[in-house]
Every structure is written in structure tokens, then in C-alpha cells.
Amino acid sequence: MIYDVIIIGGGPSGMTSAIYSSRARLKTLLIEKAGCGGQIAITDNIENYPGFEQGINGFELATKMQTQATNFGTEFIYGEAVSFQLNDKIKKVILLDNKEYLAKTIIISSGASFKKLGIKGEQEFIGKGVSYCATCDGPFFRNKEIVVIGGGDSALQEALYLTKFAVKVNLIHRRNEFRAAKILQEKVFKEQKINVIFDSVVEEISGKDVLEQVTLKNIKTNTISQLSVNGVFIFVGWTPNTNFLNNQLKLNKQGYIITDDKMNTSIEGVFACGDVREKTLRQVVTAAGDGAIAANSAQHYLEK
């Protein structure tokens, strides 16, 4: 079987692409490595997605998107894409289990992954106190003192969420002000459980069998201090999921796919959308917009 569109990745951009392409009566297959929703599936509450005045749980929103795409006719399969043949008119996707799928167009919406700090102790204590997902692991730190590292929207959102469980949340940021939205900053500064530590970095995570403390360095005074905590949650940015493309598409220095405003990549008939592409704002609403444009561009390409 040759599909009209194969979509790689089931986050908001991928599922919006699926909704639009299936609704246009294109034969559409979406391939997802783990579970649909991407990062929103592990987000407790999304406050800035239009139409939900009180916000909406990320998993619930992801489920609604998948149901909508399915109702329009999208086929979903779970597997990891590891190889592509993109330059021919009929393009091939090869999965880890060696299954092959053919399509006239490909939409890459593989998103991005949590960036690691690369400090001593980080890798050793993953699952033993180090986490990159507050929704997943927050309940394990009930009545504990923890650290959240980062200064963007994700870091502040997750710090606020973690106050539901932790007795104290130390929010550490290397600069002297946050990059997050002002409304999130206002909430953080009002929250009594959150202790903000500016101009500081975590240099080491340590403990015996489980995480017990972090070593802090003030980057202005070079002062070193230790903080006794039970958990460290890291939200310092993202790494695009593009390694599996084997440099077949043009990427920027950070590894994001370069597209035009129609989501065209450097190969005709291949499109990219969402957090995996070079862009200025990575939000659910912009990912959905990208996905709609990518599907529309794929449709026009097929009509030609």
C-alpha cells in the first residue's frame, strides 16, 4: 500500500496534520514511537490553549486530538522510524522492526527531548531522585524538599505543580531573571513553598543509594554551597529529535529542521512541523498551527 501522507510523531503538530490530511480525504498513516501526545501527555495543566478557560490536562487534550484524527480516518501504528528514503517520488519509511511503509509525502513531527545538564551525578541518579517529568514523578516526593532547575515556562510551570507534593521547592536559575511568561513569574513569586535562587548553577548531584544533595555555585561570587534535597527536576531546554534522519534534511546548528513558512523542507514532498523545526515559539498552539499548514502543503503538493 502507498499512503498519501505518512506522519512521523504523534504530538500536537503530528495529530493536527493527521486531522487536516484525513479530513481532506488523503490516505494518512501516523507512526508514533511511544504514546500519542508527546510532551503534552505528561503536562498537568495547559492554561494557554484557546477554548479552555480553566486550562486542560495535557493527556486529556492529547486523547481528544487522537480521537478526532481517528474519526476522520487516520491510521495509527506504534513503532520507531530508524531509516528513510526521501529523494524518490515514492518515499520509504523503515521501522526498527524492519517493517517498511511507502508514501507520496512525509511529514516529520518528531518533536524534541529534554536536554540534560551533563553534570556529575545526573546520569547516575536518574530514577533515584533525578527527573525530567514533574507529572510522572512528583507524587514520589510528597513532603520532601526538592530542586527545580531552569528559567523558562516549563521550569516555572513544573515548579508550581510540584508544590502540590513537596514541602519546599528550590527554583534555581543561572541568570538574574526568568525567561518565562510574566503570569507564571507572578505565580511563582507569590507561592510560599517556592524558594527562588538566581545567578546559580548546580555543579554536582550526589548521594549514596539515592539522591541526597546538590552542590551549588553562585556564578557571580563563585561561592560554593551544598543543599540537602531529595529530588532534582531538570527543565533547561530541548534537543530536537532529528538524529534518525541521518542528515538527509537541512538542519540548523542546533539540529532543528529548516523549513519555509509552508513547512517545506530541503527535499520536495517532505514537510516538518512543530518543535522539531527551526522556529521562535514552541507552544502547543503553534505546533497545531504548523501541523495544519504542513498537511495543507502536502495536499497541494499531491494535487500538483
N, C-alpha and C positions, 0 to 999 in steps of 0.2 A: 504494500500500500504506500502511496505517496501522499503525504499531507500537504495542504496548502501552507500551513504555518506550524512550526514546532517552536514552543516557548521553553526556554531553559530557566527554571526558577519560579517558585510559586509564592513570592512575596506580593505586596500590593501592586507593584508595577506589572508583574507577570500575570496576575489574576485579572487585572483590568484589561491587559492586552487580550487575554482569553475571552473575556466578556465581549469586547468590541469585535474581535475577529469572528467568534462564533455567531454573534448576532448578525454579522454581515454574511452569514452562511458559508464561511470558509471552514474547511475541514481542519480542525485545530487539535493539537496534542500538546499538553503541558507536562514537562518532565521535572519532578522535584526530588531532590536528594533525600530530604528528611521528612518534614511536615510542612504543609502549606501555611503561609503567613509570614515566614521569615522572622525578622526581629519583632514585629508587632505581636506575634503569637505569644511572646513572653513579656509583653508590656502590660502592666496592671491597668492603667487608665490613660486613654488618649483624649486630651481635652481640646485639641485644636483641629479635629477633623470635622468639616462642616456638617451641620444637620443634627449633631448630638449635643444638646445644651449642657448636659451634665457629664459629658465625656462618654466613652465607651471602652469596655475591656478589649484589649488587643486580640485575644483569642476569639472573642465573640465576633469582632469585625472581620477577622480572617475567615471564620466559618461562614459568615454571610456572603463574603466575596466568592468563596469556593462554591457554595450552593448556587449562587446566581450564575456563575460560569458553567456549572454542570447543567443547569436548567436550559441554558442556551445551546448546549451540545458539546462542550469541551470534554475531551478525553483526558483523564489524569493517570499517570503512571509514576511509580516511585523507583528511582534509580539514579546513579551518579554518572553524568556525562564526563568522559575522560578523553575523547578524541573527536575531531571534526574533519570533514572535507567540505570546505566552504566555497571554493572558487568555481565549481561547476554549477550549471543551472539547477540541477537536482542535487541538493546538499545532503550530506550524511552525518548523522549523529551516532556515535558508538558509546555504549554504556560500559560500566565496569564489568558487567556480566557478559560482555561481548555481543549483546543484542544490538541490532542496528535499525535505525529509523531514517526514513527519507522524507524530504520536504522541499517545496519550491522556495520557501523563505524561512529564515531563522530569526527569532527574537531572543536576544541574550538579556536576561533579567536576574542574574545570579547574585546580585546584592553585594554586601560587604560583611566582613567578620570583625569581631572585636580585636582591637590592636593590643598587644601585650607590652608591658613596660621593659621587659628584658633585664630585670634586676635580679640580684642574688636571692634565692629562696622562692621566687614567683612560681616557677615550674614545679618545684618540689612540693609546694603546699596547695596546688590545685586540688580541690576536693577535700582539703584538710584545713580550710579556712580562707583560701583564695577563690574568688568567684567573679564571673563576668555577667551574672544574671541575678538581679535582686528578686525578681518574681519567682525564680526557680529555688533560690537558696535562702531567702530572707527568713522564713519560718524556723530555720535551724539556729538562728541567732537571737531567739527570744530572751529578753532580759540580759543580753550581752552588750559589751562595748565594741564598736566596730569602726573601721575606716572606709571612707569612700574617696577615691582618687579621681579628679577631673574637674573641669570648669564649664563644660557645655551643658546643653539641655538634658542629655541623657544622665549625666552625673547628678545634676540637681533633682531631676525627677525621681531617680532611684534613691537618692538620699532621703527625700521626703517620704517615699514609700517605705523605706526601711525603718522609719521612726515608729511604724506600727508594731515592730518587733523589738528592736534594740533599745537598751536603756539610754545609750548615748551614741551619736553618730558624729565622728570627726571627719569633716569635709576638707580635704587637702587639695590645694591648687598651687601650681608653680608660679602663677602671676599674682598681681595685687588686686585683680578684679576678675569677675566671671565673664565668660562669653555668652552665657545662657540668656534666654529671654528675660526681660525685666520682671514679668509677672512671676516667674519661677524664683528669681532672686529675692523678690519681696517675700514670698512664702518661706524661703529658706531662712532669711534673717529674722522672721517672726517666730520660727519654730524653736522652742526652748531646748529640744533634745539635740539640736544640731550645733556643733562647735566648729566654726569656720577657721581654718588655718591657711593663711595666704603666704605667698613667697616661699613655699616649702615643697620639697620632693621627698618621696620615700626611696631610700637608698638600699634597704635590705629588709627582707621578711624572714623572721626566724622563729624557732620553737623546737620542741622535742618531737613528740609524735604528732602534735597538731600545732597550728599557728599560735604563738604566744605574744609576740611583739613586733613592732616595726621600728626601723631606725630612720629618723627624720633629719633632713639637712635644710637649714634656712639658707636660701641661695644669695641673700643679701649680706648676712653676717657670717656665713659658713659655720654657724653653730650646729653641733650635732646633739641630738636628743633621742631618747627611747620612749616609746608609747606602748603600754601594755594593752593589747586588744585581742579579741577572739576571731575577728574576721576582717578581710580586706576585699572590697569590691572595686574593680578597676573599670573606669569608663573614660578612656583617653583618646578615643577616636576609632577609626576603622581602617581596615585593609581590604581593597577590592578583591572579589573572588574572580580573578582572571587568569590564574596560573594554568588552568586546564585548557585555555585557548592556544597555548604553545606559540604565542606571538604571531598568530595569524591575522589579528586585527591591530590597528594602530592604537597605541596606548600613550598616555602622558607619563611624566616622570614618576608619578605616584602609582602608576599601574591601572588607572581608570581608563575605560574605553572612550576614545574621542568620537563624538558624533556631531552632526549638524542639528539645526532646530527641528528637523523632521525625523530625528533618531537614526538617520543613515550612518553606518559605519564606513570603514575604508573598503569594504567588499560589498558589491552590489547585491541586493537581496538579503543582506544581513543587517539587522537593526539591534539597537541596545537601548535599554530604558532603566530608570530607577537608580538606586545607589551605586550600581556598577559603572555608570558613565560619568564623565567629567561634567560637573555642574556646581552651582554656587550654593544651593539649598537642598539638603537631604531630609525630606519630611514625607509622611505618608501621602499627603495631598499632592505633593509634587511628583512622587513616584507614580501615583494613579494617573496624573496628567501625562507623564511620559509614556505610560503604558497605552493610553488611548491614542496618542499620536503615533506610536510605533505600529500599532495594529492598523491604523488608518493608512500609514505609509506602506505597510505590507500589502494592503488591499489594492492601493493604486499601482504598486509595482506589478502585482499579478494581473491587473486589468490591462497593463501595457503589453 
